[in-house]
């Protein structure tokens, strides 16, 4: 390995994710040289020691390919002045750096380290500015020490900024004490990276701490796959496979964790199921609270709901079917009520009927849905303001994780709460919702139980229905007007395990391709043709998977290239390897309550200045435009194509959906059904009939381990 000491002249390129850089440097031996490094670049003006090897690039010529760089404390006046004036330290520019060095000379850095308040001797530096400089210099010193520490243990210094952001000056101590905490504390560092760091630091391969961390990680992995709990043998085997050690060794530590009451378990039918603490608390809390709400509802006195409904029917010129009238009655009489049914069965009409009765009874009613788009749809259909569940509960992120303004101590003020798209509620969100609902208030859950379950752990709506502990009305009659829609007809055929019907000129079509690349090309051409009128909101590509030619990632790249190619006049910004460009269709992927944009909101980029982006969200109630700074761009991703999961709670004029054989892992009936039911006007399926057949015939959705239904039954029977 070659070694060279250089002075950094300028940074040619630094990737946005800090994973790659190119800079020019000057060495006494070699003169000016180009350096390539996979990581964060040094500061201009710094003296650094590089380790790596010389190479020859076919286009850029001779380069030094650095694997490690280490800052060298500058010792000359010129070196110190260049370093201080490089921008590395907040509050010091080139002019100020010159004044500081002129005053303290070669002792400048020693003074900043040992007697920093002498900086106030410099004209223009008061006590406050001196403190800012001191703090910035300390942060820089800590960062450099951390980078050297990581590299010395064979770990990329790219992690240093994230570690320092979380742990500050205690980073090295925290890592040495328990490197496995990185997996839960630092975003972007998973268990495998933390394990690599631990082993590099000399931690034993078979140490109890490593096994404990592995068990915890395997349990969290299970929850990310939708489980609230997991059988003990599955957890032990999964941990052993993860750690590449014998399952017997894992069992010893696992059983000790249970003995020490550090893991939550439940035994059902001879199977011991293991929970993360927070999901155990959520699941048991949901079960108890649902039954308490069911059994303690405030009665509505002197309300003739039948007369109210009759009057409402006359006003709306409609006549409810008997099952719809039963649903309205159940919502009035019970503390918890579930309304489910597929497209065209009249769920929206029933919700309007429920609202008419409850409003006549003088009830204060709140409406909500799990996503922003679903909440807006509910508001439009019900003619009454609706919010996301998070906003309803006054959720705000905090330094410790999260804060819910509405809770058991400060409950919601309502006599009835209607939650639409309830199939999207995971067990944790349901727990926080139920905590905030006062006893006596009615809870009405509306959703299509045959759609995909929530992204988060649990199958809340399905488990409530399966428990048979709550009143449920399932609407099954498809109304005549809805039957005219081939989308509605085929959605119900798919749900019954029948192949959809395709007719020439129909709004429900299938384009067959043997090669996935051909299918992807057709999707791009169809999207381009359908959005040629500028109505980019009306058409959405939905894909079962993220990878492969017909996956979300590749389709977004192809669609962006076709719909919005680069031009010198168009601003663009690189976000973690993805180019976002003025004119791109984008999606917000996290709830942001300060900006009033929510997970799943679709917009378009209006302008880019540097790393500042202005996006327009036409459905946003507070005005269309939203500004994003550099640190917020991870909240955006391209949205020409999205996963079926991401589309839940949304509706589009036209849905284009590839179904190809490489998607076999996710070819399931409920996924096809969910995607099809996102469309209001037209569905275009693309791919192979064999893949479509697999999906229609596969109603064995991936099992989610959950005991909510069993808990509801057990508590009900006990009482």
Secondary structure, 3 states (H helix, E strand, C coil): CEEEEEEEEEEEEECCCCCCEEEEEEECCCEEEEEEECCCCCCCCCEEEEEEEEEEECCCEEEEEEEEEEEECCCCHHHHHHHHCCCCCCCCCHHHHHHHHHHHHHHHHHHHHHCHHHHHHCCCCCHHHHHHHHHHHHHHHHHHHHHHHHHHCCCCHHHHHHHHHHHHHHHHHHHHHCHHHHHHHCCCCCHHHHHHHHHHCCCCCCCHHHHHHHHHHHHHHHHHCCCCEEEHHHHHHHHHHHHCCCHHHHHHHHHHHHHCCCCEEEEECCEEEEECHHHHHHHHHHHHHHHHHHHCCCCCCCCCHHHHHHHHHHHHCCCCCHHHHHHHHHHHHCCEEEEEECCCCCHHHHHHHHHHHHHHCCCCEEEEECCHHHHHHHHHHHCCCEEEHHHHCCEECCCCCCEECCCCCCCCCCCEEEEECHHHCCHHHHHHHHHCCCCCCEEEEEECCCCCCCCCCCCHHHHHHHHCCCEEEEECCCCHHHHCCHHHHHHHHHHCCCCCCCCCCCCEEEEECCCHHHHHHHHHHHHHHHCCCCCCCCEEEEECCCCCCCCHHHHHHHHHHHHCCCCCCCCEEEECCEEEECCCEEEECCCECCCCECCCCEEEEEEEECCEEEEECCCCCCCCEEEECHHHHHHEEECCEEEHHHHCCCCEEEEEEEECHHHHHHCCHHHHHHHHCCEEEEEEEEECHHHHHHHHHCCCCCCCCCCHHHHHHHHHHHC
